[in-house]
Amino acid sequence: MQIPAHLLQDRYWKPVLYLFQKHPKLSQCFHEDYFDLKDERIKAQTLKADSRFWSNGEKIMLGLALHLYNERYKFNLSDMDSLDPINLEMALQAIKLRFLR
């Protein structure tokens, strides 16, 4: 999927793109069924519905990605307590991408 250059620098898109490129489960979903990069939209409801059978950790990573993109997608930071060290590091990096400039 071709990512427009300006989205790679956007503070809301950068952590989402990072997680969807790095996380094994999320990377399987990085395609047109869930993303409309031309119109700069994520089909979040479809993603959430299709993730119903994912593991708890995978759902946490999806929830974090969506929250970093738009705060209307609520996320409980305490859920990160259950992440393994690799996913926790990935989550913290995504948070840094969103909030540090």
N, C-alpha and C positions, 0 to 999 in steps of 0.2 A: 504494500500500500504506500503510495507516494504521500509524504507528509509535507505540507507547505512550510517553507522555512520560517515564516513568522510565528507559526504555532510552536516551533521548537524553542522560541524565546519567550513565549507568553507564560506569565506566572501561573495561570490556571491550567493550561494545557501541558506544560513541561512535566509536572509530576505524573500526570495521567499517562502521557506517552512513555515516560521512563518505566512506570510499573507495567504497562501493557507490552513493553518490549522485553523487559527483564524477567518478569514472573512467569514460570512455566505454564500455569493454567490461564492466566490473563492473556498471554501471548497467543494462545489458541483462538482467542476471541477478537483479536485485532484485525478485523476485516469489515467489509461494507455492511454486513448484517447488523452491526452495532455502531458503526462510526460513519458519519457523513462529514468528512474533512472539508469538503468544498463549502458546505453550509455551516461548518464548525459546530456540529451537533453530535452528542452521544445519545444513543437510544438506551437510556438508563433503565427504563421500565422493562424493556425486553431483556436486557442483560440480567437484571435482578430476577426476573421470572425464570430465565434459563439457568440460573445458578442455584436453583432450589435444591439440587442434589449434590452440590459441591461440598467439600469438607468445610469445617468451621473456619480454618485458617484461610482457605481460598475466599470464602465469603467476607472475611475481615479485610483482606487485601482489596477486594472489589469495593467494599464499603468505604475504605479509606480513599481509594482512587476517585470515587464519585464525590466524596466530600471535599477533597482538595480541588476538584473541578468546580463545585458549586455547593456552598454550605447548606442549601436547602435539603441536600441528602445528608441526614443526620448520621453522626458517627460517634461512638463512645470510645474514647482513648483507652479506657481500662480494658477493652477487648484485646488490645495489643499484648496484654500479659500472657496470653495463651499462644502467641506466635513463637515458632522455633527461632534460633539465633539468626539464621539466614534471612527469613522473612522479616524479622524485627529490624535487621540492618537495612533491608530494602525499604521498609516502611519509613524508617527514620531518614533515609536519604531522600525519599519522596517529599517528606515534610520539609526538609531543608530546601529542596528545590522550590517549593511553594512559598516559603516565608523568608528565606535569606536571599539577599540580592548581591 
